[in-house]
């Protein structure tokens, strides 16, 4: 039986893109949520948090935010250099996780059962969701980056480093999206599909996205240091700030591979298991 | 495995072509599957959910180019049967083949040969009717221009041309079901599963759908239909299987099934108890209801009906001539006894009786 994985994926991607355009509320949320968060952290909390971090004085090397040589008015600008990469990652995480709801809702549509009775590639049905979600996530991440620059984010990175950061973000998004697809497939209801991925979407907060792990209380700190988002955040931050990323880049790639492969395998297995109704 | 599915549904003469290939020499070198005289076969299909058997050993034989109706109450296992035969779920036990392909061994080949219209509409509600059909055409790899032509043709055939670009959310149930069936036909399936296709439709839409089904059968397609409407099975099906508690409790033509239950009866209604006694005596009534003031006599002998109803949509009434003479005889005898009646009603055996007699209470 010839399978047309690529053709089928493109056909179904067109379908998903139409959905995204005609029913854009999820997408708008995915794009504007992180932007609003950025405005909140910089405009409202920036000064306080920046000051707090500066006096904490660790973990901020290379961001321009050190305990010496900064006037208090410089803190927001320096803080944005610290958190912008974190918020971009948050955008990637929440954008990816929104796929779970979309997939779960789609599975309740009779038309997907129709696809299952047709000679359509199984991978294509899921891959179309993944690509559609990736496109949304990329728009969201670029949106956050643009707003961050407008707010004074001035990364000193070469084009190669920008591309490396973007590449890592895409890989992370891809891995998380496959995981989200699996979570959406095993969720009985869209409500459930929005809950469990939420835990993953807030992981960056319990990492080094908004504050260095070193400043966190013991226990939380160990978790923050070893969870998957921290090396990704540190790598992106390092790449954009022009500082060495150390072993974080490898760690981040490893996490992406593990999460992505696991999510992919889980998603396909879940899709092949018929849903009871 | 691609030898079997021309993606055109343009009424092949007959799918079965029975006499020609009794012993097909393997002249077509690749998988020389003979054109199946049987479109669907199943032996001993079983399925349980959580230890509770839903299908308890189902055997099916559906000749190509015929309509088979699986009739049964809610929860009898009709949808489970369709879900198994259309490759959506795997059976726990038993074997089945559809369009000549084993379900377990060649699900892909089965999928290429079938079309399914489920109980719940399987249309993409965020797309228009035309977009839905083109989506199907693309997934069947018909090619861009032939695919669009096919979509246009089906829109036309199903009377959807005027609403082709409108959002599905504005569609009535009947319109939606028509689109659903049109989508099922895009790939030119040889075997079509219709799971309660007219549930929730108004009578006009239901009749429209029946007409479409008849057209398809005329084009050589095999239809496997589930329904809880006996009239529907009576109207459409060549053979009917009655499913109850996961077992086929009876199988045959509508006429054969009707012979399984007692025949019809005539009921006379009278004004007062004395008239009831007189009427009962005059008729030799087999049943008398003192409260309702009615007396009953058989209108015909069970088993005398022999007509096939499927090509006689107006009557659906076996032994109508017997019934007419029985009514005349009842009236004559009442006249002779001088009994005045207020009303008379005739009950003819129909599939409802079969259904109620063969399926248990829930």
Interface residues (C-beta under 8 A of the other chain):
Chain A: X1 X2 X3 X4 X7 X8 X11 X12 X14 X15 X18 X19 X22 X23 X109 X110 X111 X113 X114 X115 X116 X117 X118 X119 X120 X274 X276
Chain B: X1 X2 X49 X83 X86 X87 X88 X89 X106 X108 X109 X111 X112 X114 X115 X116 X118 X120 X121 X122 X123 X124 X125 X126 X127 X131 X132 X135 X136 X138 X139 X140 X141 X183 X187
